[in-house]
Amino acid sequence: IMKKIYLASIDHLKKDGKQLYQKYSQLAHQYGFELLDMPDDYFKLTLDEERANKLANDKLELMKKSDIIVCDCNDFRCDNEPMGESGLTLGIGYGLKKACYCYMSDARKHSERYTGKTHVNSEGRIVDENGAFFENDPLNLMLYYSSKLVQGSFMDCLKVIEKEQKDVCR
């Protein structure tokens, strides 16, 4: 029986999001996993409140059915933070005690990726122009420590999951 993966990816927001998701599904299958199908509304640009609430509930049910949660945590819209959906998904996956993974093409420390001004404050911490400090990881600690971070793409993440799942089965 193939383990089921729930994927939260920035790519669903792209014009060809549904096709990209289908490619990811084929890729997951090549590594021995089933990528859970998302409802069609997942790939629509706008939804009314009723359909948006239904989509959120449908996605929650899919997360419950999954064995593994995978989230794209690449910087979203040049904001040096992942898409909010990824953060919420990792939190739910962690709460459901699922195996959680995330991937980023650039997994340097957040302070190193930050494009704004930084300085070291009197306590020796790196802070942004507003005085907010950076944690020492690529992501907020709630995301970073609730999941396994893989530097690279969805495929790189699948390779790590495949290896770890084989190690668990030994």
C-alpha positions as CSV (number, residue, x, y, z in Angstrom):
1,I,0.0,0.0,0.0
2,M,1.4,3.4,-1.0
3,K,1.7,6.0,1.6
4,K,-0.4,9.1,0.9
5,I,1.1,12.6,0.7
6,Y,-0.7,15.8,1.1
7,L,1.1,18.7,-0.7
8,A,0.7,22.4,-0.1
9,S,2.6,24.2,-2.9
10,I,2.8,27.7,-4.2
11,D,2.5,26.3,-7.7
12,H,-1.3,25.9,-7.4
13,L,-1.5,29.6,-7.8
14,K,0.1,29.6,-11.2
15,K,-1.8,29.6,-14.4
16,D,-0.8,26.0,-15.1
17,G,-1.1,25.0,-11.4
18,K,-3.4,22.0,-12.1
19,Q,-0.9,20.6,-14.7
20,L,2.0,21.1,-12.3
21,Y,0.1,19.3,-9.6
22,Q,-0.5,16.4,-12.0
23,K,3.3,16.3,-12.7
24,Y,4.0,16.2,-9.0
25,S,1.5,13.4,-8.7
26,Q,3.3,11.3,-11.3
27,L,6.6,12.1,-9.7
28,A,5.3,11.0,-6.3
29,H,4.1,7.8,-7.8
30,Q,7.6,7.1,-9.3
31,Y,8.9,7.3,-5.7
32,G,6.2,4.9,-4.4
33,F,3.8,7.4,-3.0
34,E,0.3,8.6,-3.7
35,L,-0.2,12.3,-3.9
36,L,-3.7,13.0,-2.7
37,D,-5.9,14.8,-5.3
38,M,-6.9,18.3,-4.5
39,P,-10.5,19.5,-5.2
40,D,-10.9,21.5,-8.4
41,D,-11.5,24.7,-6.4
42,Y,-7.9,24.5,-5.1
43,F,-6.8,25.7,-8.6
44,K,-9.3,28.5,-9.0
45,L,-8.2,32.1,-8.4
46,T,-11.3,33.3,-6.6
47,L,-13.9,31.7,-4.6
48,D,-17.0,33.0,-2.8
49,E,-17.0,32.5,1.0
50,E,-19.1,29.4,0.9
51,R,-16.9,27.6,-1.6
52,A,-13.7,28.8,0.2
53,N,-15.0,27.3,3.5
54,K,-15.9,24.1,1.8
55,L,-12.4,23.9,0.3
56,A,-10.8,24.5,3.6
57,N,-12.8,21.7,5.2
58,D,-12.1,19.4,2.2
59,K,-8.4,20.0,2.6
60,L,-8.5,19.3,6.3
61,E,-10.2,16.0,5.6
62,L,-7.4,15.2,3.0
63,M,-4.8,16.0,5.6
64,K,-6.4,13.6,8.0
65,K,-6.3,10.9,5.4
66,S,-2.6,11.5,4.5
67,D,0.4,9.7,6.0
68,I,2.8,12.5,5.1
69,I,2.5,16.3,4.9
70,V,4.8,18.1,2.4
71,C,4.9,21.9,2.2
72,D,6.6,24.3,-0.2
73,C,8.3,26.8,2.1
74,N,10.0,28.9,-0.5
75,D,9.8,32.6,0.0
76,F,6.4,33.8,-1.1
77,R,6.1,36.9,-3.2
78,C,9.6,38.1,-2.2
79,D,8.5,38.4,1.4
80,N,11.1,36.1,2.9
81,E,8.4,34.0,4.5
82,P,6.5,30.9,3.1
83,M,3.0,31.1,1.9
84,G,0.5,31.2,4.8
85,E,-1.1,28.0,3.7
86,S,2.2,26.1,4.2
87,G,2.5,27.4,7.7
88,L,-1.1,26.4,8.6
89,T,-0.7,23.0,6.9
90,L,2.5,22.2,8.8
91,G,0.8,23.2,12.0
92,I,-2.2,21.0,11.3
93,G,0.0,18.1,10.2
94,Y,2.1,18.4,13.3
95,G,-1.0,18.4,15.5
96,L,-2.3,15.3,13.7
97,K,1.1,13.7,14.4
98,K,1.8,13.2,10.7
99,A,5.3,13.0,9.2
100,C,5.9,16.6,8.1
101,Y,8.4,17.7,5.5
102,C,9.1,21.0,3.8
103,Y,11.3,22.1,1.0
104,M,13.0,25.3,0.0
105,S,15.4,26.1,-2.9
106,D,17.4,28.4,-0.6
107,A,17.6,27.1,3.0
108,R,20.2,29.6,4.3
109,K,19.3,31.3,7.6
110,H,16.4,33.7,7.3
111,S,18.7,36.6,8.2
112,E,21.0,35.7,5.3
113,R,18.1,35.7,2.8
114,Y,16.5,38.8,4.1
115,T,16.8,41.6,1.5
116,G,16.1,44.5,3.9
117,K,18.6,46.2,6.3
118,T,19.8,44.3,9.3
119,H,22.1,45.0,12.2
120,V,23.3,43.4,15.4
121,N,21.5,44.8,18.5
122,S,23.0,45.4,21.9
123,E,22.2,41.8,22.9
124,G,24.2,40.5,20.0
125,R,21.1,39.4,17.9
126,I,20.6,40.1,14.3
127,V,17.5,42.3,13.9
128,D,15.7,43.9,11.0
129,E,15.1,47.6,10.5
130,N,12.2,47.4,12.9
131,G,14.2,45.8,15.7
132,A,12.6,42.4,15.3
133,F,15.1,39.6,15.7
134,F,15.8,36.7,13.4
135,E,15.8,33.1,14.6
136,N,18.9,31.1,13.7
137,D,17.1,28.9,11.2
138,P,15.8,29.2,7.6
139,L,12.2,29.4,8.9
140,N,10.3,30.4,12.0
141,L,11.0,27.9,14.7
142,M,7.4,26.7,14.8
143,L,7.7,25.6,11.1
144,Y,11.4,24.5,11.2
145,Y,11.1,22.3,14.3
146,S,7.7,20.7,13.4
147,S,9.0,19.4,10.1
148,K,12.1,18.1,8.3
149,L,13.5,20.7,6.0
150,V,14.9,19.6,2.6
151,Q,16.9,22.1,0.5
152,G,15.8,21.7,-3.0
153,S,12.6,20.9,-4.9
154,F,9.6,18.7,-4.4
155,M,11.6,15.9,-6.1
156,D,14.5,16.3,-3.7
157,C,12.0,16.1,-0.8
158,L,10.5,12.9,-2.2
159,K,14.0,11.4,-2.3
160,V,14.5,12.1,1.4
161,I,11.1,10.8,2.3
162,E,11.6,7.6,0.3
163,K,15.0,7.0,2.0
164,E,13.5,7.7,5.5
165,Q,10.5,5.6,4.9
166,K,12.7,2.7,3.8
167,D,14.8,3.1,6.9
168,V,11.6,3.0,9.1
169,C,10.5,-0.2,7.4
170,R,13.8,-2.1,8.2
